[in-house]
Amino acid sequence: MDIHGQTPTFRRVLTTTVVAASLALGLPTAASAHEGWLGSAAGSSASEAAHDDHDGIDYKSAPAQPAAKVGKACKQKGQISGNLVCKKVKGRLKWVRGTSAVAASSSATDLLCRNATYTGQVKDLRCTTSSVTFTSNGLPSASTPSMVGITATNQQYPTAHDYLFSFPRTPVRAASPSVPGSGAIGVAVDGVPLFSPWTQAAVLQHTLDAGELDECGGHAGRGDDYHYHIAPKCLIEEMGADKVEVKRTPIGIANDASPILALGWFDPANSVESKLDACRGMTDAKGQYFYNVQSTSKWDILDCFTGKVFNTSKDSFTTRRDSAGNEITGAKLALTITESYSKVTGGQTCYVMSGNLRNQMVIQTNQSVVSKSGPAAIFYCSSQCYAEFFEPTAAFPGQSVYLEKVTQRCPAGFNPNSLPLLPAYAGPDIGKRGPGSGPSSAPAAR
């Protein structure tokens, strides 16, 4: 996020345009999702704040046994009957008394109004009889290794956003399933948006296959917005087996207002994979529908929506700009990211990513093109302090990039020379691809 506040702030609504499909689903062949840009906020408010601190929801993959008694044998770990839960005791499955959370668990709509369902990144949870709303900055927990492990980056940084999420309390069943394109499909319980697995290229490709995802299943998009494209692996691990498997707390909410679970993630005995429909959903013993993420590669979230899809998210953020005032659109870079962090210094936030280039074609000052491998870094503090790679508009071999470095006004306490930066391009103007690029957008290093 541009901390100078000199660039325009936009409101964005993450919308999901869907394509009707039969239950015999194949892969979509073209993107059908888009991000709509609004000039001003369409604010909303809600009352009746929820303060229920109970965890969990009573989603069952099999009906509870009516004759359940403490100490008696049961058949399925995690099964719930009243205030009893089926657990393994000394190697055998037995009914034991559950927590008050299990005893009090009820419907999915009630669960969405429980503070304990969400992580600390989610704020301002509010419920009415018809909707549930909350806010977040779109960033996962500080312990999450965001961006680490990506092998093909667009040089975007995870920055704080201003999200407002709003979902109906009750899902509405659609007449037929619909397949999401390359866009938002929901939100995780840490307030980070969930996207479909597809890249935004002309021909859809799984982001995992493209090398665009970090160890947790996410990356930063064109608006420096962090989001997950597959099951949020680190979040699920942080939630833990008890919350995910026993209490069956959702790990997210789909854009049709159905909860998303991760049964079988920790315990294969809890797997419902064989019971899921073509959209990766099923109905529990109470008649409540939910999606269940894939617990093995490729960790897909859902394959289609069974309910009516809603516009559920508004986002406010500031675009990054280069020294010429042009909006920055980072070029694809063959960089394996090993470290990503932000540093607040001199009243500014500097974002840094470093790792190793792999046979990346880099344009030199003399206009020769050299294949580069080895340590490299990029950073952005402001339009007067950054170093990033850009694709030229002039004719060079495909995938060639040049490094633009601007450091005349870097904040005190930030030393670009401490980073493994490649030599910056300092030759004639060769242009810069991206929206809003001006005629002189490749300045000499300074």
Sequence and secondary structure as in RCSB ss.txt:
>XXXX:A:sequence
MDIHGQTPTFRRVLTTTVVAASLALGLPTAASAHEGWLGSAAGSSASEAAHDDHDGIDYKSAPAQPAAKVGKACK
QKGQISGNLVCKKVKGRLKWVRGTSAVAASSSATDLLCRNATYTGQVKDLRCTTSSVTFTSNGLPSASTPSMVGI
TATNQQYPTAHDYLFSFPRTPVRAASPSVPGSGAIGVAVDGVPLFSPWTQAAVLQHTLDAGELDECGGHAGRGDD
YHYHIAPKCLIEEMGADKVEVKRTPIGIANDASPILALGWFDPANSVESKLDACRGMTDAKGQYFYNVQSTSKWD
ILDCFTGKVFNTSKDSFTTRRDSAGNEITGAKLALTITESYSKVTGGQTCYVMSGNLRNQMVIQTNQSVVSKSGP
AAIFYCSSQCYAEFFEPTAAFPGQSVYLEKVTQRCPAGFNPNSLPLLPAYAGPDIGKRGPGSGPSSAPAAR
>XXXX:A:secstr
  TT  S EEEEEEE  EEE  SS    SS   EEEEESS       SB  B        SS   TT  TTSB S
STT EETTEEEEEETTEEEEEE  HHHHH   HHHHTTBGGGS TT EEEEE SSEEEEEE S   TTS TTTT 
SSB        EEEEEEESS  EEEEEEEE SSEEEEETTS EEE SB SSSS  BTTTTT   TTSEEE TTS 
EEESS  HHHHHHH HIIIIIS   SEEETTS EEE TTSS GGG  GGG  TTSEEE TTS EEEE  SSTT  
  SSEEE     EEEEEE  B TTS B     B EEEEEEEEEEETTEEEEEEEEEEEEEEEE TTS EEEEEEE
EEEEEEETTEEEEEE  SS  STT BEEEEE TT  TT  GGGS       SS     STT  S       
